Amino acid sequence: MIDHRLETFVTLARLKSYTKTAKHLNLTQPAVTQHIQYLEQYYGAQLICRARKDMHLTPEGELLLDYAQKVLALSTGLKRSIANSTGLVKGYRIGATLTIGEYVLPEILIAHRRSHPNIDISMTVHNTETILRQLDVDDIDLGVVEGPFNRSKYRHRLLKRDSLVLVVPPNHPLAVRDAVTFEDLFPEKLIIRERGSGTRWVLENALVTQGYSLQDFASYVEIGNLNAIRTLVMANLGITVISREVVARELKNQTLCAIPIMDTNLEREFQFVYLDNHADSQFITGFMDYCIQQVDPSSPRGK
């Protein structure tokens, strides 16, 4: 059995907050403090420096964190291996952003379940910022995101490339245009995703590159639901910039129109993200291989 005080220490090192650690582990804050004090007494070294507005690990704390993460990973891996050898169903947790979770992964997960009946995968759908927080506190094993992230902190691998498009209803005056500029769009009402969304980040970054911002639009409204955004645009209640994946059917049926925005890069990447030394690295690697092959059958496995 693994000393649960090591789990408390690792969680505190990630969250950098006694209050958040207590809430995440369903402990009282004094219990978290007692766990850390016990470890400091046991190892005979201060593990955490506590300043008024900051908390960081000492060199000894960093050393313990490295070993503790490996010990916990080995423990989890052992439980997985035993479950595998006894034929028990194994469960894994994936977090995906809205576009990926609603329009890219569902069919892949169905196919994966059929070919791997002993593996259960649960998926939560949030924006990029939330997915990264879930990774940090071990609420998920693997994330799939469309927004920016710290590439030195997280291991990552490309799933596929995606492009955003300006979308308007077919009866909109801009629908007859071959291309538009941002200036052409500023008199319009813009419907955008909420803060923390990868889709919004790409759009805002493109605006800033040309010296603009969301404030240049006549008005804008934030909506965190892709179906709602699509429905509002179809009802001619605004325009949007959204993933081509989301409106592929409507573009094919010509119930919506996509228009290029001149001199604007709206390309982005769908990336797997996960933490190093994860106990389920074998599953993560295999699942990433599977998804990439499903998205692009010509991709060699493991590349």
Residue frames relative to the residue before (quaternion, step in Angstrom):
aa qw qx qy qz dx dy dz
M 1.0000 0.0000 0.0000 0.0000 0.00 0.00 0.00
I 0.3902 -0.7176 0.5313 0.2248 3.57 -1.00 0.84
D 0.5059 -0.6323 0.4929 0.3184 3.58 -1.00 0.85
H 0.4042 -0.7475 0.4738 0.2311 3.57 -0.56 1.16
R 0.5531 0.6049 -0.4012 0.4089 3.59 1.23 -0.30
L 0.5834 0.5491 -0.3726 0.4683 3.58 1.18 -0.46
E 0.6256 0.5253 -0.3352 0.4693 3.58 1.04 -0.75
T 0.6295 0.5245 -0.3324 0.4670 3.58 1.02 -0.79
F 0.6638 0.5153 -0.3041 0.4487 3.58 0.92 -0.92
V 0.6643 0.4972 -0.3064 0.4664 3.59 0.90 -0.91
T 0.6552 0.5065 -0.3135 0.4647 3.59 0.95 -0.83
L 0.6508 0.5085 -0.3140 0.4682 3.59 0.97 -0.84
A 0.6326 0.5323 -0.3328 0.4535 3.59 1.02 -0.77
R 0.6729 0.4871 -0.2921 0.4740 3.60 1.09 -0.69
L 0.7705 0.3925 -0.1958 0.4625 3.55 0.80 -1.05
K 0.2136 -0.8165 0.5062 0.1773 3.59 1.23 -0.50
S 0.6811 0.3997 -0.2940 0.5384 3.55 1.05 0.79
Y 0.4153 -0.7063 0.5156 0.2507 3.58 -0.79 1.03
T 0.6408 0.5377 -0.3259 0.4405 3.57 0.99 -0.82
K 0.6899 0.4693 -0.2800 0.4749 3.59 0.85 -0.97
T 0.6297 0.5334 -0.3346 0.4550 3.58 1.04 -0.76
A 0.6496 0.5154 -0.3141 0.4623 3.56 0.94 -0.89
K 0.6657 0.5003 -0.3008 0.4648 3.57 0.93 -0.90
H 0.6724 0.5081 -0.3046 0.4437 3.59 0.90 -0.91
L 0.7596 0.3707 -0.1955 0.4973 3.60 0.97 -0.85
N 0.4104 -0.7234 0.4569 0.3155 3.58 1.33 0.05
L 0.4598 0.6352 -0.4689 0.4065 3.54 0.94 1.01
T 0.5037 -0.5722 0.5162 0.3903 3.53 -1.32 0.03
Q 0.6108 -0.5609 0.3981 0.3921 3.57 -1.16 0.47
P 0.6277 0.5168 -0.3591 0.4582 3.67 0.95 -0.66
A 0.6190 0.5419 -0.3530 0.4456 3.60 1.06 -0.66
V 0.6245 0.5227 -0.3363 0.4730 3.58 1.02 -0.78
T 0.6464 0.5196 -0.3142 0.4620 3.58 0.94 -0.89
Q 0.6526 0.5169 -0.3101 0.4591 3.59 0.96 -0.86
H 0.6299 0.5345 -0.3365 0.4520 3.59 0.99 -0.80
I 0.6821 0.4772 -0.2912 0.4715 3.58 0.89 -0.92
Q 0.6433 0.5179 -0.3258 0.4603 3.59 0.96 -0.82
Y 0.6224 0.5356 -0.3407 0.4580 3.59 1.01 -0.76
L 0.6746 0.4910 -0.3006 0.4620 3.59 0.87 -0.95
E 0.6492 0.5119 -0.3245 0.4596 3.60 0.97 -0.78
Q 0.6575 0.4862 -0.3079 0.4863 3.59 1.03 -0.75
Y 0.6540 0.5309 -0.3158 0.4366 3.58 0.95 -0.88
Y 0.7677 0.3482 -0.1862 0.5047 3.59 0.89 -0.95
G 0.4133 -0.7550 0.4387 0.2581 3.58 1.27 -0.05
A 0.6801 0.4288 -0.2905 0.5188 3.57 1.06 0.69
Q 0.4839 -0.6169 0.5259 0.3296 3.53 -1.21 0.54
L 0.2341 -0.8085 0.5318 0.0938 3.56 -0.78 1.05
I 0.7980 0.1977 -0.0683 0.5652 3.57 1.11 -0.69
C 0.2459 -0.7281 0.6220 0.1504 3.54 -1.05 0.87
R 0.1311 -0.8006 0.5830 0.0446 3.54 -0.74 1.06
A 0.0416 -0.7747 0.6309 -0.0088 3.56 -0.62 1.17
R 0.7308 -0.4375 0.2760 0.4454 3.58 -1.26 0.20
K 0.8229 0.1328 -0.0426 0.5508 3.59 0.85 -0.96
D 0.7298 0.3701 -0.2151 0.5330 3.56 1.22 0.25
M 0.0486 -0.7617 0.6450 0.0378 3.50 -1.25 0.56
H 0.1290 0.7957 -0.5830 0.1021 3.58 -0.74 0.99
L 0.5639 -0.6141 0.4418 0.3311 3.53 -1.25 0.47
T 0.4368 -0.6346 0.5658 0.2938 3.53 -1.21 0.59
P 0.6848 -0.4409 0.3389 0.4710 3.65 -1.19 0.10
E 0.6477 0.4999 -0.3205 0.4774 3.59 1.05 -0.75
G 0.6270 0.5350 -0.3268 0.4624 3.56 1.11 -0.70
E 0.6305 0.5224 -0.3261 0.4725 3.57 1.03 -0.79
L 0.6440 0.5200 -0.3189 0.4617 3.57 1.02 -0.81
L 0.6612 0.4884 -0.3082 0.4788 3.58 0.94 -0.87
L 0.6228 0.5508 -0.3474 0.4338 3.59 0.96 -0.81
D 0.6463 0.5271 -0.3221 0.4481 3.58 0.92 -0.90
Y 0.7029 0.4481 -0.2701 0.4818 3.58 0.86 -0.94
A 0.6483 0.5335 -0.3267 0.4340 3.60 0.95 -0.86
Q 0.6374 0.5215 -0.3302 0.4611 3.60 0.97 -0.80
K 0.6610 0.5007 -0.3082 0.4663 3.57 0.98 -0.82
V 0.6449 0.5194 -0.3202 0.4601 3.58 0.98 -0.84
L 0.6765 0.4827 -0.2938 0.4723 3.59 0.90 -0.91
A 0.6379 0.5214 -0.3283 0.4619 3.58 1.03 -0.75
L 0.6485 0.5073 -0.3171 0.4706 3.58 0.99 -0.82
S 0.6381 0.5306 -0.3268 0.4523 3.58 1.01 -0.79
T 0.6706 0.4814 -0.2937 0.4820 3.57 0.92 -0.92
G 0.6442 0.5275 -0.3184 0.4532 3.57 0.99 -0.83
L 0.6288 0.5321 -0.3298 0.4611 3.57 1.04 -0.77
K 0.6548 0.5034 -0.3146 0.4678 3.58 0.94 -0.87
R 0.6311 0.5235 -0.3296 0.4680 3.59 1.03 -0.78
S 0.6721 0.5100 -0.3024 0.4435 3.58 0.90 -0.95
I 0.6512 0.5014 -0.3173 0.4731 3.57 0.98 -0.81
A 0.6355 0.5178 -0.3264 0.4707 3.58 1.00 -0.82
N 0.6452 0.5238 -0.3150 0.4585 3.56 1.02 -0.80
S 0.6909 0.4914 -0.2877 0.4454 3.58 0.90 -0.92
T 0.7053 0.4342 -0.2639 0.4943 3.58 1.15 -0.55
G 0.5286 -0.6708 0.3875 0.3471 3.57 1.29 0.07
L 0.4038 0.7166 -0.4815 0.3026 3.58 1.22 0.30
V 0.5346 -0.6068 0.4760 0.3456 3.54 -1.19 0.54
K 0.2590 -0.7682 0.5719 0.1254 3.57 -0.87 0.99
G 0.1997 -0.8008 0.5569 0.0930 3.56 -0.99 0.82
Y 0.0442 -0.7894 0.6123 -0.0021 3.55 -1.00 0.89
R 0.3048 -0.7685 0.5472 0.1308 3.54 -1.17 0.68
I 0.0666 -0.7930 0.6055 -0.0076 3.54 -0.81 1.09
G 0.1473 -0.7588 0.6264 0.1002 3.54 -1.11 0.72
A 0.0181 -0.8112 0.5839 -0.0276 3.58 -0.81 0.97
T 0.4918 -0.6299 0.5071 0.3228 3.55 -1.17 0.56
L 0.7412 -0.4769 0.2407 0.4065 3.56 -1.23 0.52
T 0.6847 0.4844 -0.3065 0.4501 3.59 0.72 -1.01
I 0.6949 0.4685 -0.2721 0.4728 3.57 0.88 -0.96
G 0.7035 0.4931 -0.2722 0.4333 3.56 0.86 -0.98
E 0.7470 0.3944 -0.2212 0.4874 3.59 1.09 -0.63
Y 0.8230 0.2762 -0.1070 0.4847 3.60 1.03 -0.68
V 0.7313 0.3910 -0.2468 0.5015 3.62 1.18 -0.24
L 0.7885 0.4048 -0.1952 0.4199 3.58 0.70 -1.07
P 0.5603 0.6449 -0.4265 0.2971 3.68 0.88 -0.65
E 0.6973 0.4510 -0.2908 0.4753 3.62 0.76 -0.93
I 0.6196 0.5374 -0.3428 0.4580 3.58 1.07 -0.70
L 0.6647 0.5044 -0.3063 0.4582 3.59 0.94 -0.86
I 0.6186 0.5326 -0.3429 0.4649 3.58 1.05 -0.72
A 0.6770 0.4831 -0.2885 0.4744 3.58 0.89 -0.94
H 0.6428 0.5250 -0.3237 0.4544 3.58 1.00 -0.80
R 0.6374 0.5307 -0.3271 0.4529 3.58 0.98 -0.79
R 0.6526 0.5205 -0.3138 0.4524 3.57 1.00 -0.83
S 0.7478 0.3947 -0.2167 0.4878 3.58 0.97 -0.84
H 0.7604 0.2317 -0.1514 0.5876 3.61 1.26 -0.29
P 0.0706 -0.8648 0.4952 0.0435 3.63 0.54 1.12
N 0.6756 0.4909 -0.3045 0.4581 3.62 1.16 -0.40
I 0.6558 0.4620 -0.3182 0.5051 3.58 1.27 0.18
D 0.1444 -0.7711 0.6175 0.0565 3.54 -0.73 1.13
I 0.0694 -0.7899 0.6090 0.0192 3.57 -0.87 0.97
S 0.1283 -0.7650 0.6271 0.0708 3.55 -0.82 1.03
M 0.1337 -0.8064 0.5742 0.0462 3.57 -0.99 0.82
T 0.1410 -0.7459 0.6452 0.0867 3.53 -1.03 0.90
V 0.2395 -0.7773 0.5704 0.1141 3.58 -1.11 0.70
H 0.1675 0.7634 -0.6000 0.1706 3.56 -0.69 1.17
N 0.6005 -0.5221 0.4166 0.4396 3.58 -1.24 -0.13
T 0.7458 -0.4421 0.2587 0.4260 3.56 -1.30 0.30
E 0.6524 0.5315 -0.3295 0.4282 3.60 0.85 -0.91
T 0.6732 0.4917 -0.2955 0.4666 3.58 0.94 -0.86
I 0.6240 0.5401 -0.3396 0.4512 3.59 0.98 -0.81
L 0.6669 0.4961 -0.3059 0.4643 3.60 0.91 -0.88
R 0.6317 0.5116 -0.3368 0.4752 3.61 1.01 -0.71
Q 0.6391 0.5244 -0.3306 0.4553 3.59 1.00 -0.78
L 0.6182 0.5286 -0.3386 0.4731 3.58 1.06 -0.71
D 0.6615 0.5466 -0.3089 0.4102 3.55 0.89 -0.97
V 0.7714 0.3293 -0.1754 0.5156 3.58 1.01 -0.76
D 0.5115 -0.6911 0.3889 0.3309 3.58 1.28 0.41
D 0.3290 0.7274 -0.5284 0.2889 3.58 1.01 0.78
I 0.7681 0.1521 -0.1053 0.6130 3.58 1.25 -0.41
D 0.4704 -0.6746 0.4984 0.2743 3.55 -1.27 0.47
L 0.8030 0.0631 0.0292 0.5918 3.56 1.10 -0.75
G 0.1590 -0.7781 0.6001 0.0956 3.56 -1.02 0.80
V 0.1211 -0.7434 0.6491 0.1060 3.55 -1.26 0.48
V 0.0232 0.8514 -0.5143 0.1003 3.55 -0.29 1.29
E 0.3158 -0.7451 0.5619 0.1712 3.52 -1.32 0.41
G 0.6587 0.5064 -0.3004 0.4684 3.57 1.29 -0.09
P 0.6953 -0.4701 0.3319 0.4306 3.59 -1.29 0.01
F 0.0195 0.7787 -0.6270 0.0120 3.56 -1.20 0.55
N 0.5949 -0.5678 0.4367 0.3647 3.56 -1.29 0.35
R 0.2530 -0.8240 0.4910 0.1263 3.58 -0.19 1.26
S 0.6216 0.5073 -0.3586 0.4771 3.58 1.22 -0.16
K 0.6615 0.5022 -0.2997 0.4695 3.59 1.23 -0.41
Y 0.7953 0.2668 -0.1154 0.5320 3.57 0.95 -0.90
R 0.4264 -0.6155 0.5857 0.3101 3.53 -1.19 0.61
H 0.0027 -0.8224 0.5680 -0.0328 3.59 -0.98 0.70
R 0.0432 -0.7772 0.6278 -0.0033 3.51 -1.30 0.52
L 0.4857 -0.6929 0.4590 0.2706 3.55 -0.94 0.92
L 0.2573 -0.7325 0.6105 0.1566 3.56 -0.98 0.92
K 0.7376 -0.2846 0.2136 0.5739 3.58 0.78 -1.02
R 0.4526 -0.6463 0.5330 0.3055 3.54 -1.32 0.21
D 0.1338 -0.7873 0.6012 0.0279 3.53 -1.14 0.72
S 0.1698 -0.7726 0.5991 0.1238 3.57 -1.22 0.39
L 0.3466 -0.7041 0.5815 0.2145 3.53 -1.14 0.74
V 0.1233 -0.7872 0.6013 0.0599 3.55 -1.14 0.64
L 0.4631 -0.6120 0.5555 0.3200 3.53 -1.26 0.52
V 0.0822 -0.8149 0.5737 -0.0019 3.57 -0.76 1.07
V 0.0274 0.7727 -0.6316 0.0563 3.56 -0.97 1.00
P 0.5512 -0.5765 0.4590 0.3915 3.62 -1.19 0.31
P 0.6324 -0.5820 0.3519 0.3709 3.62 -1.11 0.58
N 0.6907 0.4575 -0.2940 0.4766 3.62 1.15 -0.40
H 0.4543 0.6799 -0.4529 0.3552 3.58 1.25 0.22
P 0.5875 -0.6041 0.3979 0.3628 3.65 -0.97 0.74
L 0.6682 0.5063 -0.3113 0.4476 3.61 1.07 -0.64
A 0.5145 0.6882 -0.4040 0.3138 3.60 1.21 -0.41
V 0.6747 0.4910 -0.3021 0.4609 3.61 1.13 -0.51
R 0.5562 0.6270 -0.3868 0.3847 3.58 1.26 -0.17
D 0.4540 -0.6700 0.5158 0.2809 3.58 -1.11 0.70
A 0.7762 -0.0777 0.0712 0.6216 3.58 1.17 -0.62
V 0.1745 -0.7762 0.5979 0.0977 3.55 -1.24 0.47
T 0.3630 -0.6705 0.5850 0.2765 3.55 -1.35 0.12
F 0.6576 -0.4742 0.3768 0.4479 3.57 -1.23 0.16
E 0.6123 0.5673 -0.3539 0.4220 3.58 1.02 -0.76
D 0.6190 0.5486 -0.3393 0.4481 3.58 1.09 -0.68
L 0.7087 0.4863 -0.2532 0.4440 3.57 1.13 -0.65
F 0.5414 0.6829 -0.3926 0.2939 3.58 1.11 -0.55
P 0.6441 0.5009 -0.3620 0.4508 3.70 1.00 -0.45
E 0.6163 0.5929 -0.3325 0.3975 3.59 1.25 -0.30
K 0.4644 -0.6026 0.5576 0.3322 3.52 -1.39 0.23
L 0.1989 -0.8050 0.5538 0.0758 3.58 -0.62 1.16
I 0.1826 -0.7510 0.6263 0.1019 3.56 -1.00 0.89
I 0.0285 0.8311 -0.5496 0.0796 3.58 -0.52 1.18
R 0.5947 -0.5521 0.4510 0.3716 3.52 -1.36 0.26
E 0.6367 -0.5480 0.3981 0.3685 3.54 -1.33 0.30
R 0.6593 -0.4781 0.3920 0.4279 3.57 -1.31 0.21
G 0.7252 0.3803 -0.3063 0.4854 3.57 -1.00 0.84
S 0.5651 0.5936 -0.3774 0.4311 3.57 1.29 -0.19
G 0.5042 -0.6509 0.4811 0.3011 3.57 -1.05 0.80
T 0.6080 0.5566 -0.3466 0.4477 3.57 1.07 -0.74
R 0.6715 0.4849 -0.2958 0.4758 3.57 0.89 -0.91
W 0.6327 0.5482 -0.3399 0.4285 3.59 0.95 -0.82
V 0.6485 0.5146 -0.3230 0.4585 3.60 0.93 -0.87
L 0.6670 0.4997 -0.3037 0.4617 3.59 0.92 -0.91
E 0.6806 0.4855 -0.3020 0.4580 3.59 0.81 -0.95
N 0.6343 0.5282 -0.3294 0.4584 3.58 1.02 -0.76
A 0.6468 0.5126 -0.3150 0.4687 3.59 1.02 -0.82
L 0.6376 0.5210 -0.3224 0.4670 3.58 1.03 -0.77
V 0.6680 0.5074 -0.3014 0.4533 3.58 0.87 -0.97
T 0.6029 0.5785 -0.3514 0.4222 3.58 1.04 -0.79
Q 0.7513 0.3526 -0.1976 0.5217 3.58 1.10 -0.71
G 0.6112 -0.6052 0.3349 0.3847 3.56 1.26 0.31
Y 0.5969 0.5609 -0.3582 0.4481 3.59 1.22 0.41
S 0.1492 -0.7568 0.6213 0.1376 3.54 -1.37 -0.07
L 0.7005 -0.4418 0.3381 0.4470 3.56 -1.29 0.05
Q 0.5895 0.5995 -0.3637 0.4010 3.57 1.14 -0.56
D 0.5903 0.5873 -0.3700 0.4120 3.61 1.20 -0.32
F 0.5853 0.5634 -0.3820 0.4406 3.61 1.21 -0.29
A 0.6314 -0.5349 0.3986 0.3954 3.56 -1.17 0.58
S 0.7435 -0.2085 0.1352 0.6208 3.55 1.09 -0.78
Y 0.0491 -0.7826 0.6165 0.0709 3.54 -1.26 0.30
V 0.1795 -0.7692 0.6077 0.0828 3.51 -1.21 0.64
E 0.3241 -0.7511 0.5493 0.1705 3.57 -1.01 0.86
I 0.0512 0.7836 -0.6153 0.0686 3.56 -0.86 1.00
G 0.2761 -0.8035 0.5121 0.1261 3.57 -0.78 1.03
N 0.6356 0.4971 -0.3309 0.4893 3.58 1.19 0.44
L 0.4107 -0.7483 0.4652 0.2345 3.58 -0.57 1.15
N 0.6427 0.5212 -0.3331 0.4521 3.59 0.96 -0.78
A 0.6442 0.5176 -0.3216 0.4622 3.57 1.01 -0.79
I 0.6317 0.5261 -0.3338 0.4613 3.58 0.98 -0.81
R 0.6678 0.5070 -0.2966 0.4573 3.55 0.87 -0.96
T 0.6628 0.5135 -0.3045 0.4521 3.58 0.94 -0.90
L 0.6585 0.5127 -0.3101 0.4553 3.59 0.96 -0.84
V 0.6525 0.4966 -0.3204 0.4743 3.58 0.99 -0.78
M 0.6441 0.5171 -0.3264 0.4596 3.60 0.95 -0.80
A 0.6833 0.4586 -0.2768 0.4961 3.59 1.15 -0.60
N 0.4592 -0.7145 0.4169 0.3238 3.57 1.34 0.20
L 0.4257 0.6970 -0.4624 0.3453 3.55 1.05 0.83
G 0.7988 -0.0861 0.0338 0.5945 3.56 1.26 0.27
I 0.3788 -0.6745 0.5699 0.2772 3.54 -1.36 0.03
T 0.1222 -0.8022 0.5791 0.0789 3.58 -1.20 0.30
V 0.2533 -0.6853 0.6478 0.2157 3.51 -1.40 0.21
I 0.1082 0.8202 -0.5288 0.1898 3.52 -0.43 1.27
S 0.6443 -0.5200 0.3821 0.4104 3.58 -1.23 0.33
R 0.5337 -0.6196 0.4740 0.3265 3.54 -1.06 0.78
E 0.5629 0.6083 -0.3787 0.4120 3.60 1.14 -0.61
V 0.6768 0.5326 -0.2935 0.4149 3.57 0.95 -0.90
V 0.7955 0.2854 -0.1258 0.5195 3.59 1.00 -0.81
A 0.2640 0.8054 -0.5014 0.1740 3.60 1.21 0.33
R 0.6774 0.4888 -0.3006 0.4603 3.60 0.89 -0.89
E 0.6735 0.4982 -0.2976 0.4577 3.58 0.94 -0.89
L 0.6329 0.5134 -0.3360 0.4722 3.59 1.04 -0.69
K 0.6449 0.5161 -0.3161 0.4667 3.56 1.03 -0.80
N 0.7255 0.4191 -0.2309 0.4947 3.58 1.00 -0.86
Q 0.3876 -0.7564 0.4380 0.2928 3.57 1.36 -0.08
T 0.3998 0.6786 -0.5097 0.3462 3.55 1.05 0.80
L 0.7366 0.1602 -0.1602 0.6372 3.54 1.39 -0.05
C 0.2552 -0.7607 0.5787 0.1462 3.57 -1.21 0.51
A 0.2346 -0.7502 0.6027 0.1372 3.56 -1.09 0.79
I 0.0814 -0.8025 0.5911 0.0018 3.57 -0.87 0.98
P 0.4338 -0.6923 0.5050 0.2783 3.63 -0.82 0.90
I 0.2645 -0.7134 0.6218 0.1857 3.55 -1.18 0.66
M 0.4342 -0.7481 0.4410 0.2395 3.56 -0.52 1.18
D 0.8609 0.1088 -0.1020 0.4865 3.53 -1.21 0.75
T 0.5863 0.5663 -0.3607 0.4534 3.55 1.09 0.71
N 0.2403 -0.7623 0.5869 0.1293 3.56 -0.90 0.98
L 0.0114 0.8068 -0.5880 0.0559 3.56 -0.49 1.22
E 0.3696 0.7159 -0.4986 0.3198 3.56 1.14 0.67
R 0.0412 0.7841 -0.6189 0.0197 3.55 -1.19 0.55
E 0.3917 -0.7086 0.5370 0.2369 3.56 -1.32 0.08
F 0.2972 -0.6746 0.6388 0.2200 3.52 -1.24 0.61
Q 0.0432 -0.8409 0.5378 -0.0417 3.57 -0.50 1.22
F 0.3797 -0.6361 0.6174 0.2646 3.52 -1.19 0.72
V 0.0107 -0.7799 0.6255 0.0173 3.59 -1.05 0.73
Y 0.1244 0.7759 -0.6089 0.1089 3.56 -1.03 0.82
L 0.5247 -0.6426 0.4655 0.3082 3.54 -1.27 0.35
D 0.5524 -0.6061 0.4616 0.3382 3.53 -1.15 0.68
N 0.8178 0.2435 -0.1991 0.4820 3.56 -1.27 0.53
H 0.2997 0.7584 -0.5295 0.2336 3.59 1.08 0.59
A 0.5590 -0.6462 0.4104 0.3186 3.54 -0.97 0.90
D 0.7541 0.3744 -0.1953 0.5030 3.57 1.06 -0.72
S 0.1502 0.8355 -0.5162 0.1137 3.57 1.05 0.76
Q 0.6129 0.5502 -0.3599 0.4383 3.61 1.07 -0.63
F 0.6555 0.4865 -0.3093 0.4879 3.58 0.97 -0.83
I 0.6458 0.5391 -0.3278 0.4299 3.58 0.88 -0.95
T 0.6732 0.4904 -0.2993 0.4656 3.58 0.86 -0.95
G 0.6832 0.4926 -0.2904 0.4541 3.57 0.88 -0.93
F 0.6681 0.4949 -0.3077 0.4625 3.57 0.96 -0.83
M 0.6307 0.5179 -0.3397 0.4676 3.59 0.99 -0.75
D 0.6203 0.5342 -0.3379 0.4644 3.60 0.97 -0.83
Y 0.6687 0.5172 -0.2979 0.4434 3.55 0.89 -1.00
C 0.6750 0.5002 -0.3006 0.4515 3.60 0.85 -0.96
I 0.6592 0.5149 -0.3144 0.4488 3.57 0.90 -0.91
Q 0.6623 0.4930 -0.3107 0.4709 3.58 0.98 -0.77
Q 0.6323 0.5233 -0.3367 0.4614 3.58 1.06 -0.68
V 0.6751 0.4842 -0.2859 0.4776 3.58 1.01 -0.81
D 0.7945 0.0227 0.0291 0.6061 3.57 1.01 -0.88
P 0.2726 -0.8117 0.4945 0.1495 3.61 0.01 1.27
S 0.6292 0.5455 -0.3450 0.4330 3.61 1.16 -0.41
S 0.5456 0.6213 -0.4049 0.3903 3.59 1.25 -0.25
P 0.4006 -0.7006 0.5286 0.2632 3.61 -0.85 0.90
R 0.5290 -0.6343 0.4536 0.3349 3.59 -1.00 0.72
G 0.8192 0.2745 -0.2093 0.4579 3.47 -1.13 0.79
K 0.5500 0.6057 -0.4166 0.3964 3.58 1.22 0.00
